[in-house]
Amino acid sequence: MKQNKQFLLALVLMFFTGLFCIAQSQFEKSIFNIHAMGMDVGTITVKQEIIGDKIVVEAISEVEVRIVFKIKVKYIQTSTYLKGVLQESLLKTYKKDEVNSMTHLIKKGNGYTLDKDGEVSYINDIIKYSGSLLYFHEPKYVTDLYFEINGQKTTVQTLNEHEYLITDPHNGNKNEYRYKNGVLKNAIIKHTMANVYLNLQEETAQALYSN
């Protein structure tokens, strides 16, 4: 009788442990400084939540540059992955606190519809790695990457251990990304006018678990 009770207790514990594992979520947050033309011009705040097979990434970029006059731009991008496949991405850009442009990428069948400010096109491919994953998912063994902002596909090359080159499809420049413990540490985005440097604020990197 005692053995039966112990067996039942073990089954109950296994059941609740299983429920906990299913319901458990992981939340991560990082903030990157944006540096260009010798100035700190803004930040990117990235949040990622993983619940089971679902990944939701939100990146908010705020940039303010004052040369002759002040330019203030804000980007908000949210991407959702399910079982390793991109389901939807929405990117809005703001100027003077008003929506300036909007890009919506959503999975349809074996591809995606891309709506960029009302101009709709179709991507005949399944996206398993895109720009939104660069912050918390080191692109090991990744060769192709999609930019959600325009639906363009580009290449990823390994430069050194934990260092990668990602080609900009517009100008052919190879941007540099460096990782530590699987998380983006810094990046160099190369432009003709000036390079843009992203640097992780180490004290802001955090990972929280909850059920």
N, C-alpha and C positions, 0 to 999 in steps of 0.2 A: 504494500500500500504506500509506504514511504517512497519507494522507488518510483511509483507511478506519479506521485505528487511532484517529485523532483523533475521527472521527465516533462510533465505538463508545464511546470514553471520555466524550464529551459525553452520549451516551444514558445511560450508567451514572450519571454525575453527576446528570442530571435525575431518574433513577429514585430515587436515594437522597435527593435534595432533596425529592421528592414524599413519600417516606415520612416524612421529618422533619416536614414541614408537617402531615401527617395525624396523627402521633403527638404533636405538640407540645401542651402544656397550659399554661394560664395560671392562676396562683394569686394571689388578692388577699386581703388581710386589713386590717380597720379596727377600731378600738375607739372607742366613743362614751361620753362621760360622761353620766350621767343626773342632772339637777338638778331639784329640786322643793321647794317650801316653804322656799326659802332654803338648802337643803342639797344636798350631793352625796350621792345615795342609791344609786348603783350604776353599772354599766357594761353595755354591749352589745358583745360581741365577734362580729364577722361575718367569715366566711371564704367565699370563692367560688372554685370551680375550674371552668374551662372546658376541656373536652376535645372537640375537634371540634364537633359539633352539640349537645353535652350541657352543661348548666349545673347545678351542684350548689351550693346556698347553705345554710350552717349559721349560725344566729344564736343566741347564748347570752346571755340577759339575767339579770343577778344584781342584785337590789334588796334593800336592807336599810334599814328605817326604824325609828327609835326615838323614840316620843313618850311614851306612858305605859309601854308595854312594846315589846320588839323584835319586828318583823315581818320575816321573811326569806323571799323568794320567788325561785325560779329558773325560767326558761323556756328550753327547748331546742327549736328548730324547724329542721327540715331539709326543703328543697324541691328537687325535681328537674324540670328543663325539658329537653325534647328537641325540636329544630327549632322553637324558639319557642313551644312549647305545654307547659303544666304537666302533668306526669305523676303526681306524687305529692307530698304534703306531710304531715309528721307533727309535731305540736306537743304537747309534754308540759310541764306545770307541776308544780313541786315545792314542797312546804312541809315544813319540818323534814326535808329530804332524802328525803321520800317522795312518790311520784306523787300529785298532787292531782286532776289532770284530764288527759284525752288527747283530741286531735282528729286524725282521720285522713281526709285528702282524697285520693282516688285516681281516676284516669281510668278510665271504663268506657264504651266505645263513643263516642257523641257527647256525653257528659256526664261527671259525676263522682258517686261516692257519698261522702257526708259522714257520718262516724261520730264523733259527739261524745258521749263517755262512754256508748257503747252505744245512743244514739238515732240512728238512721240516716235520712238524707234524701237527695234526689237533686237535683243541679244540672244543668239542661238547657241547657248552654252550653259553649263551649270557652274556657278561660282562657289568655290570652296575656300577661297582666300581673297580678301579685299583689303583696302587701305585701313579700314576700321579695326582690323585685327593686329595691325603692326605694333600697337602699344603694349599689349599683354601676351602676345603669342609670337615668339621668335620664329621666323620663317625657315626653320630647318626643313630641308628636303622639299621646299617650295620652289617651283620654277616659274610659275605664272601668277600674276596678281591683277586684279581689276580695281580701277579707280571708280568709286561710286558716283563721283561728281559728273563724269561724262561717259561712264560705261566702257571706257577704253581698257584694253588688255595690254599688259607690259611684262617684262621679264625680271626675274630675281636671280642674282648671281652671288655666290659665296666669295667674299674677298679674303677673309681670314676667319679663324674660329670666332664665332659670335659677331661677325662683321659682314654686312651685305651691301650689294649695290643694286639699286632699283632704277631702271631706266625711265626717264620722263618721256612719254610718247610724243609730246609737243616739240621738244627741242633736242632730244637725244642725250641730254645730260644724265649722268649716272649719280644719283643721290646716295649718300652714305648713311647707313643705319647700324648702330652698335648696341649690343644687348648685354645685360648682366642678370644672371639668375632667371633668364627667360623673359625679362621685361626690358622694354626700350630704355636705354640710358641716355643716348644723345643721337642727333641726326644732323646732317648737313644737306639742305635743299639748295641746289645750285641754280642760280639765275644769272642772266647776262648782266643785269644792273648791279646786283649784290646777292651774295649768298645769305641764306636764312639758317640760323642755328637753333636747334631745339635741345634743351638741356633739362634733364629730370631734376626736380627739387627733391633730393633724397629723403628729406624729412616728411614729405607728403605721401610717399608711396606707402600704401597700407592694404592689407587684405583682411577682411572680416568674414566670419562664418556664422550662419544662423540657421535656425529651422523655422 
